[in-house]
Amino acid sequence: MDAAKRFILLILALETAYISVVFAEELRVYQEPEVNATVGNRTRLGCAFNTSSGQVGIGSFKWYRVRSDGKRSEVSNETHPAGVVTSREFRTNKDASLYLLHPHTYDSGVYYCEVELLSAGRRTGNGTVLAVYQRSKENQDSGSSAHGFDPALLPWIIRLSCLFVFFAVVSLCLFQAKQVERLHEMQKELAKAHRSRRHRRSLH
């Protein structure tokens, strides 16, 4: 057997040994079976993983959504323009969670977390059923009261405004009346002083 054939056999043997060692480590992926969300509220789809050795090493994760028609699509900011964030604690906490920033009712469906590690291969979780519901009228009213204007306060605001205007007008009228009265008193004093001077001149 020549050197070239021996080299090829050696490479194949090394690859076989590497694959047997690499994929001997078991990878397990855990997902929340069901998540309920409300339209517009940030929602977390939890996903955690572990290996038989407890080591993570080099790896990555993705999320996929399977629609009712069976079509599978990767979840990203392109498929969800309202915003998608993935966990930054992949290696530190073995966290592969997904966050939908502003979910809508049409985001309801089954979501699958796929984790891939160089030391353990690729594994997909059992799936998470996401149900997104519209906000109830009570929640909408409480939300508008907490974050905006409460329409129930409008009649009171109008009454207070009318009272404020009334007292402002009354105060202005009283102020003007006092000014006019003061002006009349000054005119009287001037007239009295003028008559007094004329009287003194007539005596001289």
Buried (B, 14 or more C-beta within 10 A) or exposed (E): EEEEEEEEEEEEEEEEEEEEEEEEBEBEBBBBEEBEBBBBEEBBBBBBBBBEEEEBEEBEBBBBBBEEEEEEEEBEEEEBEEEBEBBEEBEEEBBBBBBBBBBBEEBBBBBBBBBBBEBBBBBBBEBBBBEBEEBEEEEEBEEEEEEEEEEEEEEEEEEEEEEEEEEEEEEEEEEEEEEEEEEEEEEEEEEEEEEEEEEEEEEE
